[in-house]
Amino acid sequence: MEQEMTLDLRELFDILQKRWRLIINITATFVVISIILSFFVLTPVYEAKVTVIVGKEEQNTEKRIDYNDIMMYQKLVKTYAGIAKSRTVVERTIKSLNMDIEYEKFLDKLSVTPQPDTQIMDIKFQSKDPKEAMLTANKLTDVFLDESKRIYPTNTIQVMDYAVMPEKPVKPKKLLNIAIAFVLGIMVSFGTIFILEYMDNTIKTENDVEKILELPVIGIIPKQIEEK
């Protein structure tokens, strides 16, 4: 069993040694394509974020917030997240900014995410223009606050941080893309060489004779090199 394992490892090493140029070429091709796409083809996408906190206006300021209040706030955050993505809020935002975009496509760029186990909610908007991302996120937040107060007059929503102009794009993630391309290149190259080896049924070495024909090798005829 140990001998067979050693033989298999030896064959694997021989295959890799024989096909190492193919592995390098395929992997390098994947990496180069990823670099070209990430740096020269894909358009950078910027994301602006507004952070809001959801609470409830209390007439008695000395009253402490108990566990039930916290759970209620967390449920309210999810409700407000739905309001922020509602057609009314989105279409008012589009109209206010004179944007030429449909509701569904706007939603693809919009992200409203409650932070787990908190009263805080993040409103994010992505755009190829960093200024547009900032203005849209802030405007949608203003419209959302106005609409929320109309629906829930007794509750309060406060903006913790308005969006600022993003300096760095969130897409494409160049280093991540290159790393993924490298791993894919390795996987594809290994798969390719093993397929080539599987399809190659020619006999080249004495090991192939013993393995394929199950016959012992009696002798080897060396290749004669003609002298010039």
C-alpha positions in Angstrom: 0.0 0.0 0.0 2.8 2.3 0.9 4.6 1.5 -2.4 1.5 2.3 -4.4 1.1 5.6 -2.6 4.8 6.5 -3.3 4.3 5.6 -6.9 1.2 7.8 -7.2 2.9 10.7 -5.7 5.9 10.2 -8.0 3.6 10.1 -11.0 1.9 13.3 -9.8 5.2 15.0 -9.4 6.2 13.8 -12.9 3.0 15.2 -14.4 3.5 18.6 -12.7 7.1 18.7 -13.7 6.2 17.9 -17.3 3.3 20.4 -17.6 4.6 23.3 -15.4 4.8 25.7 -18.3 1.1 25.1 -19.0 0.2 25.7 -15.3 2.1 29.0 -15.4 0.6 30.1 -18.7 -3.0 29.4 -17.8 -2.6 31.0 -14.3 -0.9 34.0 -15.8 -3.6 34.4 -18.4 -6.3 34.5 -15.7 -4.4 37.0 -13.6 -3.7 39.3 -16.6 -7.3 39.2 -17.7 -8.4 40.1 -14.1 -5.9 43.0 -14.0 -7.1 44.4 -17.3 -10.8 44.1 -16.3 -10.3 45.5 -12.8 -8.0 48.4 -13.8 -9.1 49.4 -17.3 -12.5 48.0 -18.2 -14.8 47.9 -15.2 -16.1 51.3 -14.1 -15.5 52.3 -10.5 -18.6 52.4 -8.3 -18.8 54.6 -5.3 -21.0 54.2 -2.2 -22.3 56.9 0.2 -23.8 56.1 3.6 -26.2 57.8 5.9 -26.7 56.5 9.4 -29.9 57.1 11.3 -31.2 56.1 14.7 -34.8 55.2 15.5 -36.3 56.0 18.8 -39.6 57.0 20.5 -40.4 60.4 21.9 -41.1 60.2 25.6 -43.0 62.9 27.5 -41.4 61.8 30.7 -37.6 62.3 30.2 -36.8 60.6 33.5 -38.3 57.3 32.4 -35.7 54.7 31.7 -35.8 52.6 28.6 -36.5 49.0 29.4 -36.0 45.7 27.5 -39.5 46.0 25.9 -38.7 49.4 24.6 -35.5 48.2 23.0 -37.2 45.3 21.3 -39.9 47.7 20.0 -37.3 50.0 18.6 -35.5 47.1 16.8 -38.8 46.1 15.2 -39.4 49.7 14.3 -36.1 49.8 12.5 -37.2 47.0 10.2 -40.4 48.8 9.6 -38.6 52.0 8.7 -36.3 50.1 6.4 -39.3 49.1 4.4 -40.5 52.7 4.3 -37.1 54.0 3.1 -37.3 51.6 0.1 -41.0 52.3 -0.6 -42.1 53.5 -4.0 -43.3 56.8 -2.5 -40.0 57.7 -1.0 -37.9 56.6 -4.0 -40.0 58.3 -6.6 -40.0 61.5 -4.6 -36.3 61.4 -4.4 -35.9 60.7 -8.1 -38.2 63.7 -8.9 -36.4 66.0 -6.5 -33.0 65.3 -8.1 -34.3 65.1 -11.6 -32.8 61.7 -12.1 -33.5 59.7 -15.2 -33.9 56.3 -13.6 -36.6 53.8 -13.0 -37.8 52.6 -9.5 -36.5 49.1 -9.9 -33.0 50.2 -11.1 -32.9 52.7 -8.3 -33.5 49.9 -5.8 -30.6 47.9 -7.2 -28.3 50.8 -6.2 -30.0 51.4 -2.8 -29.3 49.4 0.4 -31.2 50.0 3.6 -29.8 47.8 6.3 -30.6 47.7 10.0 -27.6 47.0 12.2 -28.1 43.8 14.2 -29.6 44.2 17.7 -29.5 48.0 17.5 -31.8 51.0 16.8 -29.4 52.1 14.0 -30.0 51.8 10.3 -27.7 52.4 7.4 -28.9 53.9 4.1 -26.4 53.4 1.3 -26.5 54.4 -2.3 -24.1 53.4 -5.1 -23.2 55.3 -8.2 -20.5 55.7 -10.7 -20.4 59.4 -9.7 -19.3 59.9 -6.1 -21.1 63.2 -5.8 -24.3 61.7 -7.1 -24.0 58.9 -4.6 -23.7 61.4 -1.7 -26.5 63.7 -2.9 -28.9 60.8 -3.5 -28.3 59.2 -0.2 -28.8 62.5 1.7 -31.9 63.4 -0.3 -33.5 60.0 0.1 -32.9 60.3 3.8 -34.6 63.7 4.0 -37.6 62.4 2.0 -37.6 59.2 4.2 -37.7 61.3 7.4 -40.5 63.4 6.1 -42.6 60.4 5.1 -41.9 58.5 8.3 -43.1 61.4 10.5 -46.2 61.5 8.5 -46.9 57.8 9.1 -45.6 57.6 12.7 -46.0 61.1 14.2 -45.2 59.9 17.7 -41.9 58.3 16.9 -38.6 60.1 16.2 -35.8 59.4 13.8 -32.6 61.2 14.0 -29.7 61.4 11.6 -26.4 60.4 13.2 -24.2 61.0 10.2 -25.1 62.4 6.8 -23.3 61.0 3.8 -20.0 62.5 2.7 -18.5 62.3 -0.7 -16.7 58.9 -1.0 -13.1 59.0 -2.0 -12.5 55.4 -2.9 -14.7 53.1 -4.9 -16.3 50.0 -3.4 -16.2 48.2 -6.8 -14.3 46.6 -8.4 -12.3 45.1 -5.6 -9.1 44.8 -7.5 -6.9 42.8 -5.2 -9.8 40.4 -4.4 -10.5 39.9 -8.1 -6.8 39.2 -8.8 -6.6 36.7 -5.9 -9.7 34.9 -7.2 -8.4 34.9 -10.7 -5.1 33.4 -9.4 -6.9 30.6 -7.6 -9.2 29.9 -10.6 -6.2 29.8 -12.9 -4.5 27.2 -10.7 -7.6 25.1 -10.5 -8.3 25.3 -14.3 -4.6 24.5 -15.1 -4.6 21.5 -12.8 -7.8 20.3 -14.3 -6.5 20.8 -17.8 -3.3 18.9 -17.3 -5.0 15.9 -15.6 -7.5 15.8 -18.5 -4.7 15.8 -21.0 -2.9 13.0 -19.1 -6.1 11.0 -18.8 -6.7 11.3 -22.6 -3.1 10.5 -23.4 -2.9 6.7 -23.8 0.4 6.5 -25.4 3.3 4.6 -23.9 6.4 6.7 -23.2 8.2 5.2 -20.3 8.9 1.8 -18.7 6.5 2.7 -16.0 3.8 3.0 -18.6 4.5 -0.5 -19.9 4.2 -2.0 -16.5 1.1 -0.1 -15.6 -0.8 -0.3 -18.9 0.3 -3.7 -20.4 1.0 -5.3 -17.0 4.2 -6.7 -18.4 7.8 -6.6 -17.0 10.3 -4.4 -18.8 13.1 -6.7 -20.1 15.3 -4.0 -21.6 15.5 -0.5 -22.9 16.8 0.6 -26.3 18.5 4.0 -25.9 17.8 6.7 -28.5 20.8 7.1 -30.8 21.8 10.6 -31.5 23.5 11.0 -34.9 26.8 12.9 -34.8 27.0 15.8 -37.2 
